[in-house]
Amino acid sequence: MEMAGCEKVKSIYDRTEKLIGREKLDKLKSSKVIVFGLGGVGGYVVEAFARTGVGHISIVDYDQVDVTNMNRQIIALKSTLGECKADAFRSRIADINEDIQVCTFTEKLTSENIEDFALAEYDYIIDAIDDTLAKIVLIEKAKALNIPIISSMGTGNKINASKFKISDISKTHTCPLAKKIRKELGLRGIKQVKVLFSEELPEQFGDHSGPPASIAFVPAVAGLLIAGEAIRDLLSE
C-alpha cells in the first residue's frame, strides 16, 4: 500500500514539464526576459511567461490601471484601478509563483534613459510599447547588443485575431505602424527584426476618433503569440 507521505508533491509546472521536459523547464527558469509595455499585448506576454516558468521577468510601464483598460488588459480589475501597472503585475506574478524574480521599472523608455535598463543582461526583449519613437530606440539597442527581440505592431481597430502573423519586418504589409517602423529602421540600416503584425484592414465601423478602438480577444491573442514565439526561441538556443 502506497503511503500518502510518498506521493509526489504537485507543482504549477507539472503539465509543462510533461510537454517540454525537465531540462528545458530548467532552462526557462534560468532565462531572463524584459517586457516593455504592460497593456493588452504586453500583459498577456507577462502572464504566459510566468505560467510557463520563466524565472527572471523584468516589467516596464509608467502608466496606471484605468477603467478603460478593463475591456482588454488582464491586469485591469476593480481591485487594481489606479495602481501602477508594473506594481500590480509584480503582485500578480507573485500570486502565480512567488519564486519568480521580478524587477519593475515605472519610467517611460527614452533614448536618454535606455542605459538604465541594462539590456545586455537579458536573454530576450519584448517590445509591446505604443510609442513609435520608443519602439525604434528599443529595437536599435537590441540589435546593437545582438539580443533577440520581438516587436508588436498595431493591434488597435482590429477584430479578427486569426490575421496575426510573426515574421521579419521586411515582410510586413497592411499595418500602418509596421510600414512606419520599417521605414525608420531602414533609414538606420537595421534589418531582420522579428515582429508581430496583422494582415487585417482596420475596422471601418465604430468611432475612430481619439485612442484606437479595441476588443478583449485581439490583443490577448497577440500577446500569447509573442510569448509562445519567445519561449520557443529561448528553448532552441
C-alpha positions in Angstrom: 0.0 0.0 0.0 1.4 3.4 -1.0 1.9 5.8 1.8 0.3 9.2 1.5 3.6 10.8 2.5 5.4 9.3 -0.5 3.1 11.0 -3.0 4.8 13.3 -5.4 4.4 17.0 -4.5 2.4 18.7 -7.2 3.9 21.7 -9.0 2.4 24.5 -11.0 4.7 23.4 -13.9 3.9 19.6 -13.8 1.9 19.7 -17.1 4.5 22.0 -18.7 7.3 19.5 -17.8 5.3 16.7 -19.4 5.4 18.7 -22.6 8.9 20.0 -22.8 10.8 18.0 -20.2 12.8 18.9 -17.1 15.9 20.1 -18.9 14.0 22.7 -20.9 11.9 23.7 -17.9 15.1 24.4 -16.0 16.4 26.4 -19.0 13.3 28.7 -18.8 13.8 29.0 -15.0 17.3 30.4 -15.7 16.2 32.7 -18.5 16.0 36.4 -18.0 13.5 38.4 -20.1 12.2 42.0 -20.1 8.8 43.2 -21.3 8.3 46.9 -22.3 4.6 47.9 -22.1 2.0 46.1 -19.9 -1.1 46.9 -21.9 -3.4 44.5 -23.7 -0.5 42.8 -25.5 2.4 43.0 -23.0 0.2 42.0 -20.1 -0.6 38.6 -21.8 3.1 38.2 -22.6 4.0 38.5 -18.9 1.1 36.2 -17.9 2.3 33.5 -20.3 6.0 33.9 -19.2 5.0 33.5 -15.5 2.8 30.5 -16.1 5.3 28.8 -18.4 8.2 29.1 -15.8 10.4 31.9 -17.0 12.5 32.5 -13.8 13.5 36.2 -14.2 11.0 38.7 -15.5 11.5 42.5 -15.7 8.5 44.6 -16.5 8.4 48.2 -17.7 5.4 50.6 -17.7 4.9 54.1 -16.3 1.1 54.1 -16.6 -1.6 53.3 -14.0 -4.6 50.9 -14.4 -7.6 52.9 -15.8 -11.2 51.8 -16.1 -10.9 52.0 -19.9 -8.3 49.2 -19.7 -10.8 46.7 -18.4 -12.1 45.6 -21.7 -8.8 44.0 -22.8 -6.0 44.2 -20.2 -5.5 41.2 -17.9 -4.2 43.3 -15.1 -7.2 45.7 -15.1 -9.7 44.8 -12.4 -11.8 46.8 -10.0 -9.3 45.8 -7.3 -6.3 47.3 -9.3 -7.8 50.5 -10.6 -5.4 53.4 -10.0 -2.4 51.1 -9.3 0.8 51.4 -11.3 0.7 48.6 -13.8 4.2 47.4 -13.0 3.4 47.2 -9.3 0.1 45.4 -10.0 1.9 42.9 -12.2 4.6 42.2 -9.5 1.8 41.2 -7.2 0.1 39.1 -9.8 3.3 37.2 -10.7 3.9 36.5 -7.0 0.4 35.1 -6.8 1.2 32.7 -9.6 4.7 31.8 -8.5 6.5 33.7 -5.7 9.9 32.2 -6.7 10.0 34.2 -10.0 12.4 37.1 -9.7 10.6 40.3 -10.8 12.2 43.7 -11.4 9.9 46.6 -12.1 10.6 49.9 -13.9 8.0 52.7 -13.7 9.5 55.2 -16.1 8.9 55.8 -19.8 11.6 54.5 -22.1 13.6 57.2 -24.0 16.9 57.5 -25.8 18.2 59.3 -22.7 17.4 56.6 -20.2 17.8 53.4 -22.2 21.1 52.5 -20.5 19.3 52.4 -17.1 17.6 49.1 -18.2 20.9 47.2 -18.5 19.6 45.4 -21.6 22.8 43.4 -22.1 21.8 41.3 -19.1 18.8 39.8 -20.8 18.2 36.8 -22.9 15.1 38.2 -24.7 13.4 41.6 -25.1 9.7 42.1 -25.8 8.5 45.4 -27.3 4.8 46.0 -26.6 5.2 49.8 -26.5 2.7 52.1 -28.1 5.1 55.0 -28.7 6.8 54.8 -32.2 10.0 56.6 -31.2 10.4 54.4 -28.1 10.0 51.3 -30.2 12.7 52.4 -32.6 15.1 53.2 -29.8 14.5 49.8 -28.2 14.9 47.8 -31.4 18.0 49.8 -32.3 19.6 49.0 -28.9 18.6 45.3 -29.0 20.2 44.9 -32.4 23.3 46.7 -31.3 23.6 44.3 -28.4 22.6 41.3 -30.5 19.8 40.3 -28.1 16.7 38.7 -29.6 13.6 41.0 -29.7 10.0 40.7 -30.9 8.2 44.0 -31.6 4.5 44.2 -31.6 2.9 46.2 -34.4 -0.6 47.7 -34.3 -3.4 45.7 -32.6 -6.0 48.5 -32.4 -9.1 48.8 -34.6 -8.9 45.0 -35.3 -11.5 42.3 -34.7 -10.0 39.2 -36.4 -7.2 37.8 -34.2 -6.6 35.0 -36.7 -4.9 37.6 -39.0 -1.9 38.0 -36.8 1.5 36.8 -38.1 5.0 36.7 -36.8 7.6 37.5 -39.4 10.5 39.7 -40.3 9.7 43.4 -40.5 10.7 43.3 -44.3 7.7 41.0 -45.0 5.0 43.2 -43.2 2.2 44.8 -45.1 -1.3 46.3 -44.4 -0.3 47.6 -41.0 0.4 51.3 -41.0 2.6 51.1 -37.9 4.7 48.4 -39.4 5.1 50.5 -42.5 6.4 53.4 -40.4 8.7 51.3 -38.3 10.1 49.5 -41.4 10.9 52.8 -43.0 12.6 54.3 -39.9 14.6 51.1 -39.3 15.7 51.1 -43.0 17.0 54.6 -42.6 19.1 53.4 -39.7 20.3 50.3 -41.7 18.6 47.9 -39.3 17.3 44.7 -40.9 16.0 41.3 -39.7 13.7 42.3 -36.9 11.1 39.8 -35.8 7.7 41.4 -35.4 4.0 40.5 -34.9 1.6 42.3 -37.3 -1.9 41.9 -38.6 -2.9 41.4 -42.2 -6.4 42.7 -41.3 -7.5 46.0 -42.6 -8.5 48.4 -39.7 -12.2 48.1 -39.0 -14.2 50.9 -40.6 -17.3 50.7 -38.4 -17.5 52.4 -35.0 -15.9 55.6 -33.7 -12.3 56.0 -34.8 -11.7 59.4 -33.1 -9.3 59.5 -30.2 -7.4 56.4 -29.0 -7.7 53.2 -31.1 -10.7 51.0 -30.7 -10.1 47.6 -29.1 -11.8 44.4 -28.0 -10.9 41.7 -25.4 -9.6 38.9 -27.5 -7.4 40.6 -30.1 -4.5 42.0 -28.0 -4.7 38.8 -25.9 -4.1 36.6 -28.8 -1.2 38.9 -30.0 0.4 38.7 -26.6 0.2 34.9 -26.3 1.6 34.5 -29.9 4.5 36.7 -29.0 5.1 34.8 -25.7 5.0 31.5 -27.5 7.5 32.6 -30.1 9.9 34.0 -27.5 9.7 30.8 -25.4 10.4 28.6 -28.4 13.3 30.8 -29.3 14.7 30.6 -25.7 14.4 26.8 -25.7 16.1 26.4 -29.1 19.2 28.4 -28.1 
